[in-house]
Amino acid sequence: MACGATERGPEPPAFQRHPEASAPRLAHGYGLRSMSELRDQEFGRLAGTVYLDHAGATLFPQSQLTNFTKDLMENVYGNPHSQNITSKLTHDTVEQVRYRVLTHFHTTPEDYSVIFTAGSTAALRLVAETFPWVSRSPENSGSHFCYLTDNHTSVVGMRTVAATMNVTSTPVKPEDMWSAEGKGAGACDPDCQLPHLFCYPAQSNFSGTRYPLSWIDEVKSGQRSPVRAPGKWFVLLDAASYVSTSPLDLSAHQADFIPISFYKIFGLPTGLGALLVNKRVAPLLRKGYFGGGTAAVYLAGEDFYIPRSSVAERFEDGTISFLDVIALKHGFDVLERLTGGMVNIQQHTFALLHFTHSALSSLRYPNGAPVVRIYGDSGFSSPDVQGPIINFNVLDDAGKIIGYSQVDKMASLYNIHLRTGCFCNLGACQRHLGLSEEMVKKHFQAGHVCGDDVDIIDGRPTGSVRISFGYMSTLEDAQAFLRFISTIYLRSPGGQPVPQASTSDTGVLSSKSDCQSPQEGPCADPAVSSGSYPDINTVDLDLSQSKASSIQPIPQEKVAGILNGDLGSHIVTNIYLYPIKSCAAFEVTKWPVGSQGLLYDRSWMVVNHNGVCLSQKQEPRLCLIQPCIDLQQKVMVIKAEGMEPIQVPLEEDGERTQICQSRVCADRVNTYDCGENVSRWLSKFCGRPCHLIKQSPHFQRNAKKTPKQGHPPGTAVALSLVNEAQYLLVNTSSVLELQQQLNASDERGKEESFSVKDLISRFRANIITKGARAFEEEQWDEISIGSLHFQPGSGSNSPVVFL
């Protein structure tokens, strides 16, 4: 395979020092069912994949989907607000699920109500909008809204609602809350009933730190106070992250509000959450809006409205997502059957966490420097204080942080799925990374926003890397991740990553020779006739203009001279285009230049059944698909081993094609489908439903930034389906220096060396040059090839990008 996920490299040194890796609790799963059996039967789609983002979303088992679908096929569920038989079935089933939710959290309908929402964020907003806030006034200080800084964005956002009520919001640091015990007694006034709200997470979604559930009673009793303020404290426990892998006993820890998100527990359904409300608090909530199903009676002609008596019916505006609620029933059934319950899940996931943390924290460079910096407060000593999350940054051997985007991209090559950034928890991110408010604002001014890949600014990290385990995670998942960190970073000079799988513009290029060799056959050196093709300049890109020579193995004794630029004049040695994005290269010696770059370069792409572009990261076999273009016959011939060649016309009849929408690098592009014949061909070869689409000739997609030089301000640079630039260029000397570094990083000296040809092919460049010193191209302001002039870029959106 192209990715490294299935290749066993050297075991990390830490493996040999942790005998618990083979303990039965890790190896044998839940009861009599082995983890391998569980994975094969319920999560076969994970074969070859290491999924470590369960804190983001866990995965649903196959039997849950099967049972839910069977239920829907065998029963008729109507709108629960109607009175017919099918509606009665829905209503009764939903009420049964409410009871199942309460049972799961060890409580009863006498103590709590379940309000179904669109998710935990909607549940938090519901609390913010209905809490009985008292505004500040000359007579009193009003209510206080306090929240732990280690809270999800959705909790912090509640302060905007509080602000509209003229309520004071106060962020509380974890260390201040730890030391707050006994400080609230002086503010107690039994006659003061001002309502205050304190929100904190049972588990930090950033670091996995678990905060004491005992804080609930301590805050409500006044023993521990977030701020000194007379009044009555209520507690919202954000349990969305915590309950995904741990039991929550509400009979022992009676928070007033508990928002949860069910896909964190079951994986399915998404978009469904709940707010558990303590029955003693529910009468205090003030609802401003009423929707369908919430009214016992109302008048349209005057302001008369009486809400329903049931807490759930009073707050569930409109028709709830009742089919998703029914899916929960099957989620509870399957989870119990597969694992035996949340206690077992907690033990299993913590065992994986403890092993991984011990091994990861012990990894050292040869100079003794740590490979990672782990962020946390718990010491990872027990599941009472730490959830199955490890948050870290990778360091080089000098102690400098390697950007999380770089780690993420390397992990993708090994088919390891993790998460990077600040995880919608900027407060924890600031605290652990040492980012002040001024720094965060400065980062925003520099162009960094939440969720992007800007990972280092002024030498400081903007985020980190997070891995998290779920109930179906295995020891093999943990070992694969540790092997990845050990292989990539311990074997490379200066801690810089060593590419173990080749890269393309959007994915991975296999190292097999048939993916890298120039095309052969009648299309290998086509005659160029540009007169009948749209948007073609009168000048061709021709190797004869630049004393072209092919890429050949270079003797070692000449390498030093090449790196110093001792080859004489600068020349172009090869020209490649990639007609189908992420597929094999097509080498030419002369080719027309169009308004979007080389004619037909990355004009087509392969998409899945949902219309999403496939790269070699998702489908490595794309590198075995060899397109070649015959301009005279006006066709593209597509070849692959074991398949009969198939032809696709270069241009379709615009009146017969149906325009569809696709996305390339977050840009929407107009495309059209190239037909069922080539779709069947691709689907057969890839083993999954695929379609070939082409960018519409009447659609123009422009680079996001105006070129730096050579074009007047405002000049639009038209793009095909490329990621950022019309042309990509590689300097052979730069590749030679990279080759030396990669070969020098081989500790044993017996590994297969990286050839120049292999490395160049992995960059998927259009233009290959030689004659310049290594990385000299980074300083170029302009390049001319014959009568063509190109403006260089520095990795941004410019007509030419030098790698």
Disulfide bonds with the S-S distance in Angstrom:
Cys422-Cys429 2.04
